[in-house]
Amino acid sequence: MNKDKKPWFLKKRKAAPPPERVHRDRKKEARRTVARGPAAEEVAEEFEEQEKEPDSIEVGGRVGFSEVREIPERFRDVDFPVELALPWLYELWEQAEAQFDHMLESLEALNLDVITVHATQGWISKDSFLEWGPKTSYLAERLGAETVTVHPNRSKKPRQEHQQTARRHLAEVQRRTTVILSVETFEGKGRIFTIQEIIDFGLPMTLDTSHIREDKQIIKIIESYRHNIPVVHLSARNEREQHLPVDRFCL
């Protein structure tokens, strides 16, 4: 194979420099740039202020469990920030919820760096959400997370009534917690909220890049709605599969 014809993922690439060196080099370049500008002193001061601010994006990996007894084993070797994925089936969550205090104690004992929580796939348009929603939010607060991702359940007719119920439930649970309740994106019209309806209703969005087929649409959503996207689930997809390892577009 001609080396010039190789696809990008087969070509040899230089090892990426360590993040601290990239950050240092960018600071140097920024100082050189502002020094050449007409208002170098003012721009330099603005840059120094930005430098004091914490990074706006925290990166973590998803780790979860299905049963409370699995917690020690599943998180034994975790030494990185995590998205804590609670039991995904609602029936499994009900079993874990029956051991809520033990579940919370087991998780707190691990001293995890939990940056966000992925809730069970319960229905936010059912009254049961007013029970498991606050418990999930409380767990997130105790573990130091700032967001909880919930899922727009399958819609039933009359659809608008279910939407109104879900929005009312979200607002009620949100009033009782300090964490942000964020609605995950799914394509198609089978869900109670489409991507566009999440935007139209002004709901916090968990942007899942693997749930959207068109890269251009992902970029458009980020450009128009980035002020209200507290969580991004970053993974690749192809025509048949979702949640594949990150690809060039993701990076």
C-alpha positions as CSV (number, residue, x, y, z in Angstrom):
1,M,0.0,0.0,0.0
2,N,1.3,3.4,-1.0
3,K,2.0,5.2,2.3
4,D,0.4,8.4,0.9
5,K,-2.8,6.4,0.2
6,K,-3.1,5.1,3.8
7,P,-6.2,6.1,5.7
8,W,-5.5,8.6,8.5
9,F,-5.9,5.9,11.3
10,L,-3.1,3.8,9.8
11,K,-0.6,6.5,9.4
12,K,2.1,6.9,12.1
13,R,1.6,10.0,14.2
14,K,3.9,11.8,16.5
15,A,3.1,11.1,20.2
16,A,0.9,13.8,21.7
17,P,2.8,16.1,24.0
18,P,1.8,16.0,27.7
19,P,-1.2,18.3,28.5
20,E,1.0,20.5,30.8
21,R,3.4,21.3,28.0
22,V,0.5,22.1,25.6
23,H,-0.9,24.4,28.1
24,R,2.4,26.1,28.7
25,D,3.1,26.5,25.0
26,R,-0.3,28.0,24.4
27,K,0.2,30.5,27.2
28,K,3.5,31.6,25.7
29,E,2.0,32.0,22.3
30,A,-0.9,33.9,23.7
31,R,1.5,36.3,25.4
32,R,3.5,36.8,22.2
33,T,0.3,37.4,20.3
34,V,-1.1,40.0,22.6
35,A,2.2,41.7,22.8
36,R,2.1,42.4,19.1
37,G,-1.4,43.8,19.3
38,P,-2.4,47.5,19.6
39,A,-3.8,47.0,23.1
40,A,-1.3,44.4,24.4
41,E,-1.5,45.4,28.0
42,E,-5.3,45.2,28.2
43,V,-5.5,41.9,26.4
44,A,-2.7,40.5,28.5
45,E,-4.6,41.3,31.6
46,E,-7.7,39.7,30.3
47,F,-5.7,36.6,29.4
48,E,-4.3,36.4,32.9
49,E,-7.8,36.6,34.4
50,Q,-8.9,33.7,32.2
51,E,-5.8,31.8,33.3
52,K,-7.0,31.9,36.9
53,E,-10.4,30.3,36.0
54,P,-10.8,26.5,36.3
55,D,-11.1,24.4,33.2
56,S,-14.6,24.5,31.9
57,I,-14.7,20.9,30.8
58,E,-14.2,17.8,33.0
59,V,-13.5,14.5,31.2
60,G,-14.4,11.2,32.7
61,G,-15.2,7.6,31.8
62,R,-18.5,5.8,32.4
63,V,-18.5,3.1,35.0
64,G,-21.6,1.5,36.3
65,F,-23.2,-1.4,38.1
66,S,-26.4,-3.4,37.9
67,E,-26.6,-4.8,41.5
68,V,-25.3,-3.2,44.8
69,R,-23.2,-6.2,45.6
70,E,-21.2,-5.5,42.4
71,I,-20.0,-2.1,43.5
72,P,-16.6,-3.0,45.2
73,E,-15.5,-5.1,42.2
74,R,-16.7,-2.8,39.5
75,F,-14.9,0.2,40.9
76,R,-11.9,-1.5,42.4
77,D,-9.4,-0.2,39.8
78,V,-11.0,3.1,39.0
79,D,-8.5,5.9,39.5
80,F,-10.1,8.5,37.1
81,P,-13.1,10.8,37.1
82,V,-16.3,8.9,36.3
83,E,-19.8,9.2,35.1
84,L,-21.6,7.0,37.6
85,A,-24.1,4.8,35.7
86,L,-26.8,3.6,38.0
87,P,-28.7,0.3,37.1
88,W,-30.0,1.0,33.6
89,L,-33.2,-1.1,33.7
90,Y,-35.8,0.4,36.0
91,E,-36.5,-3.1,37.5
92,L,-32.8,-3.3,38.5
93,W,-32.9,0.2,39.9
94,E,-35.9,-0.8,42.1
95,Q,-33.9,-3.6,43.6
96,A,-30.9,-1.2,44.3
97,E,-33.3,1.5,45.6
98,A,-34.5,-1.0,48.2
99,Q,-30.9,-1.0,49.6
100,F,-30.4,2.7,49.1
101,D,-28.5,3.5,52.3
102,H,-26.2,0.5,51.8
103,M,-25.7,1.6,48.1
104,L,-24.8,5.1,49.1
105,E,-22.4,4.0,51.9
106,S,-20.7,1.6,49.5
107,L,-20.2,4.4,46.9
108,E,-19.1,7.0,49.4
109,A,-16.5,4.6,50.9
110,L,-14.7,4.4,47.5
111,N,-13.9,8.2,47.5
112,L,-14.7,8.4,43.7
113,D,-14.3,11.5,41.7
114,V,-17.9,11.5,40.4
115,I,-18.5,14.3,37.9
116,T,-22.0,13.3,36.8
117,V,-24.6,10.6,37.3
118,H,-26.4,8.6,34.6
119,A,-29.9,7.7,36.0
120,T,-31.9,4.6,35.4
121,Q,-34.1,4.5,32.3
122,G,-37.3,5.1,34.2
123,W,-40.2,7.1,32.8
124,I,-40.0,10.8,33.6
125,S,-43.6,11.2,32.5
126,K,-44.8,8.8,35.3
127,D,-45.5,9.8,38.9
128,S,-42.8,7.3,39.9
129,F,-40.2,9.8,38.8
130,L,-41.2,12.0,41.7
131,E,-39.9,9.2,43.9
132,W,-36.7,7.9,42.2
133,G,-35.8,11.3,40.7
134,P,-35.1,13.0,44.1
135,K,-33.3,10.0,45.4
136,T,-31.0,9.9,42.4
137,S,-30.4,13.7,42.8
138,Y,-29.6,13.2,46.5
139,L,-27.2,10.5,45.7
140,A,-25.5,12.7,43.1
141,E,-25.2,15.6,45.7
142,R,-23.7,13.3,48.3
143,L,-21.1,12.1,45.8
144,G,-20.2,15.6,44.6
145,A,-21.7,15.4,41.1
146,E,-23.2,18.5,39.5
147,T,-25.5,16.8,37.0
148,V,-27.9,13.9,36.5
149,T,-28.8,12.6,33.1
150,V,-32.4,11.4,32.6
151,H,-33.9,9.8,29.6
152,P,-36.9,10.9,27.5
153,N,-39.0,7.8,27.7
154,R,-41.1,6.4,24.8
155,S,-44.0,8.6,24.2
156,K,-47.7,7.6,24.4
157,K,-50.8,9.2,23.1
158,P,-51.9,11.9,23.8
159,R,-48.2,12.9,23.4
160,Q,-48.6,16.5,24.4
161,E,-50.2,15.6,27.7
162,H,-47.2,13.2,28.5
163,Q,-44.8,16.0,27.6
164,Q,-46.5,18.4,29.9
165,T,-46.4,15.9,32.7
166,A,-42.7,15.2,32.1
167,R,-41.9,18.9,32.1
168,R,-43.9,19.4,35.3
169,H,-42.1,16.5,37.0
170,L,-38.7,17.8,35.9
171,A,-39.5,21.2,37.3
172,E,-40.7,19.7,40.6
173,V,-37.6,17.5,41.1
174,Q,-35.3,20.4,40.0
175,R,-36.8,22.6,42.7
176,R,-35.7,20.1,45.3
177,T,-32.1,19.7,44.3
178,T,-28.9,21.6,43.6
179,V,-27.8,19.3,40.7
180,I,-28.9,19.9,37.1
181,L,-31.3,17.5,35.6
182,S,-30.2,17.0,32.0
183,V,-32.3,15.3,29.3
184,E,-30.4,13.0,26.9
185,T,-30.7,13.3,23.1
186,F,-32.2,10.5,21.0
187,E,-33.1,10.7,17.3
188,G,-36.5,9.9,16.0
189,K,-40.0,10.9,17.1
190,G,-40.6,7.9,19.4
191,R,-39.4,9.6,22.5
192,I,-41.3,12.0,24.6
193,F,-38.8,14.8,23.7
194,T,-37.1,15.0,20.3
195,I,-33.8,16.8,20.2
196,Q,-35.5,19.9,18.8
197,E,-38.1,19.8,21.5
198,I,-35.4,19.7,24.2
199,I,-34.1,22.9,22.7
200,D,-37.6,24.5,22.1
201,F,-38.6,23.8,25.8
202,G,-35.2,25.1,27.0
203,L,-34.3,21.9,28.9
204,P,-30.7,21.2,29.9
205,M,-29.3,18.8,27.3
206,T,-27.1,15.7,27.6
207,L,-25.7,15.6,24.1
208,D,-25.0,12.0,23.1
209,T,-22.9,12.1,19.9
210,S,-23.5,8.4,19.2
211,H,-27.3,9.0,19.1
212,I,-27.1,11.5,16.2
213,R,-26.3,10.3,12.7
214,E,-25.1,13.5,11.1
215,D,-21.9,15.1,12.3
216,K,-23.1,18.5,10.9
217,Q,-26.2,18.3,13.1
218,I,-24.0,17.8,16.2
219,I,-21.9,20.8,15.4
220,K,-25.1,22.8,14.7
221,I,-26.5,21.9,18.1
222,I,-23.3,22.8,19.9
223,E,-23.1,26.2,18.1
224,S,-26.8,27.1,18.8
225,Y,-27.3,25.5,22.3
226,R,-24.0,25.2,23.9
227,H,-25.1,27.5,26.8
228,N,-27.4,24.7,28.0
229,I,-25.4,21.5,27.4
230,P,-24.0,20.5,30.8
231,V,-23.1,17.0,29.7
232,V,-21.7,15.4,26.6
233,H,-21.6,11.6,26.0
234,L,-18.7,11.3,23.6
235,S,-18.5,8.1,21.5
236,A,-18.6,7.1,17.8
237,R,-21.1,5.2,15.7
238,N,-21.4,3.5,12.4
239,E,-24.4,2.4,10.3
240,R,-25.1,-0.5,12.6
241,E,-23.6,0.2,16.0
242,Q,-23.5,2.9,18.6
243,H,-21.1,3.8,21.5
244,L,-17.9,2.8,19.7
245,P,-14.5,4.1,20.8
246,V,-14.0,7.8,20.0
247,D,-13.0,8.5,16.4
248,R,-11.4,11.4,14.6
249,F,-14.6,13.5,14.7
250,C,-15.0,13.0,18.4
251,L,-11.4,14.0,19.0
